[in-house]
């Protein structure tokens, strides 16, 4: 079938909760994807950082196929031979004592919220049902009812209330606001080290470290949402490492499976995650053998192919090339590693559409920002090829 027929099917039978570019992808390999009409595109979105290792990485695919031929799901009613080794590898790689496996990023954030509250009641001594978690304006932590309830985006909340109480919203990047918001009931500060969906917003230098120190001084957990920024995307394992910060708790997902399967986790030490008891939390699919086997292979690729250094080096190069584009439409280029936002002074959608026609896939966010986040396996030559078209589009009248 042609692209148009697939688009018509989706428009007819799918709820209209997305506004995708009209490209119908049928296969992918590394940084490249192909549509049903035979056109080739350079993917500069990476499924929102889920395919850091590139599309259909052969080592991860091999691990997935091998595991699918044995067993895919046991539920947590029983043990399996993949989850323990996976969590050991994840903890040793990240330096945390424990991990709690889930599936989606939103589930990981919900898990972190529950863990922080339990810690607040059992360790800090907050009165029952009084725990507060501080969050930031412009945040994006997922789409569950609890999470959208503490969003500052009105559309995310409209017609979905009532919402879960206990969240305090402060400006992003404002240390004084954080200090002022902390009370005896504050159990955690939940923050994205870089706000991805918010437009690749990077706080001023020193903010993450200062926020961590404020949390430490007030017996408040510093919880980092590294679902998009983690696992090499910004040039380090976690984005907090740019300021030498080890978060008390980290939510990871997306690239944890290399795009093959939903795998997420919460990382923390035993004094936090060790508080959970049987029945407190769970997931039928969390920690399943298929997801765990895929996760092990996905972590191997990040290390063996040195993707963190790749992101750091080529991110600097890509950002530098973008900064040299002398376009009247560009207000700012910002980014860290291969996580780059180009803020425009006009709506960005038409530029994303124009780039699609040139064989480059990226997407607007918050109306005025083009986000460039290709798989970390991209080469300098591929960036150079992309930049010839990106520059043409950004210079066009």
Secondary structure, 3 states (H helix, E strand, C coil): CCHHHHHHHHHHHCCCCCCCCCCCEEEEEECEEEECCCCEEEECCHHHHCCCCCECCHHHHHHHHHHHCCCCCCCCCCCCCCHHHHHHHHHHHHCCCEEEEECCHHHHHHHHHHHHHHHHHHHHCCCCCCCEEEEECCCCCCCCHHHHHCCCCHHHHCCCCCCCCCEEEECCCCHHHHHHHCCCCEEEEEECCEECCCCCEECCCCHHHHHHHHHHHCCCEEEEECCCCCCCCCCCCCHHHHHCCCCCEEEECHHHHCCCCCCEEEEECHHHHCCCCCCCCCCCCCCCHHHHHHHHHHHHHHHHCCHHHHHHHHHHHHHHHHHCCCCCCEEEEEECCCCEEEEECCCCHHHHHHHHHCCEECEEECCCEEEECCCCCCCHHHHHHHHHHHHHHHHCC
